[in-house]
């Protein structure tokens, strides 16, 4: 199976990516601090993701076309933990929702009823969030 993420990038241009402040390189982590912004005293987010028209500053390319992450090996934990829909045979509603925003078809669970039932049964908390209104 090819990696659909390399031609998608919708999650990088749809969700706010919040993470513990110590993941930034000024606190011993790997994420370049100059690409982050504070959210609370304990949380940072990737620059560009804390706005209505979210787009991570590390995203290169156009969502739905050919994309890459400029800091892939230094990306924060929410990016490392985000699962592509269909990976391990599981529908990931967040992935499919971001793809739909960019007019891309769902990767897995195309039947709306089964998508809803499967998502509800496997729902788990995620640290990627919709940006504030």
C-alpha positions in Angstrom: 0.0 0.0 0.0 1.3 3.5 -0.9 1.4 6.2 1.7 -1.6 8.4 0.8 -0.3 11.0 3.3 2.3 12.1 0.7 -0.4 13.2 -1.6 -2.8 14.5 1.1 -1.6 16.7 3.9 -5.2 17.6 4.8 -4.6 17.0 8.5 -1.7 19.5 8.5 -4.0 22.2 7.1 -7.1 21.5 9.1 -6.4 20.8 12.8 -4.6 22.8 15.5 -1.6 20.8 16.6 -1.2 21.3 20.4 1.5 19.6 22.4 3.4 19.9 25.8 5.7 22.8 25.8 8.8 20.7 26.6 8.6 19.0 23.1 10.2 22.2 21.7 14.0 22.4 21.3 14.3 25.3 23.7 13.2 22.9 26.5 15.1 19.8 25.4 12.7 18.5 22.8 13.1 18.3 19.0 10.4 20.6 17.6 12.0 23.9 16.4 10.6 26.5 18.9 10.6 29.2 16.2 7.8 27.2 14.4 5.6 27.1 17.5 3.4 29.5 19.4 2.2 29.4 23.0 -1.4 28.3 23.7 -1.2 28.1 27.5 1.7 28.1 29.9 2.0 24.4 29.4 0.9 24.0 25.8 2.3 25.1 22.5 1.0 24.5 19.0 2.6 24.5 15.6 2.6 27.9 14.0 -0.3 28.5 11.7 -2.5 25.9 13.3 -4.2 28.1 15.9 -6.4 30.1 13.5 -9.6 29.6 11.6 -7.9 28.8 8.3 -5.4 26.4 9.9 -2.2 25.4 8.1 1.0 24.2 9.7 4.0 26.3 8.9 6.0 23.1 8.4 3.7 21.8 5.6 5.2 22.1 2.2 3.1 21.8 -0.9 -0.7 21.9 -1.5 -3.1 19.7 0.4 -4.5 17.0 -2.0 -1.4 17.2 -4.2 2.2 16.5 -3.4 3.0 17.4 0.2 5.8 16.9 2.8 6.7 18.0 6.3 9.7 20.3 6.6 10.4 18.9 10.1 9.2 15.3 9.7 11.9 13.8 12.0 11.3 16.6 14.5 7.5 16.7 14.4 5.6 16.9 17.7 3.8 13.9 19.3 0.3 14.7 17.9 1.7 14.4 14.4 3.6 11.2 15.2 0.4 9.7 16.8 -2.1 10.8 14.1 -3.3 7.7 12.3 -4.3 7.6 8.6 -7.8 6.3 8.0 -7.6 2.6 7.0 -4.4 2.0 8.8 -4.7 -1.4 10.5 -8.2 -1.7 9.1 -9.6 1.1 11.3 -11.6 4.1 10.2 -10.2 7.3 11.5 -13.0 9.9 11.4 -10.6 12.8 12.0 -8.5 11.9 8.9 -11.6 11.5 6.7 -13.1 14.8 8.0 -9.9 16.7 7.1 -9.8 15.0 3.7 -13.5 15.9 3.1 -12.7 19.6 3.8 -10.3 19.5 0.8 -12.7 17.6 -1.4 -10.7 14.3 -1.1 -12.5 11.0 -0.7 -12.3 9.1 2.6 -9.5 6.5 2.7 -11.6 4.0 4.5 -15.2 3.6 5.7 -16.9 5.1 2.7 -20.3 3.9 3.9 -21.6 6.7 6.2 -23.5 4.3 8.5 -20.6 1.9 9.0 -18.2 4.9 9.3 -20.4 6.3 12.2 -20.8 3.0 13.9 -17.1 2.0 13.5 -15.9 5.5 14.6 -18.1 5.4 17.7 -16.8 2.0 18.6 -13.2 2.9 18.2 -13.2 6.6 19.2 -10.2 7.6 21.3 -9.0 11.1 22.4 -6.8 13.0 20.0 -4.7 16.0 20.6 -5.3 17.4 17.1 -8.1 19.9 17.4 -10.2 22.2 15.3 -8.8 25.7 15.6 -11.0 28.2 17.6 -13.7 30.1 15.7 
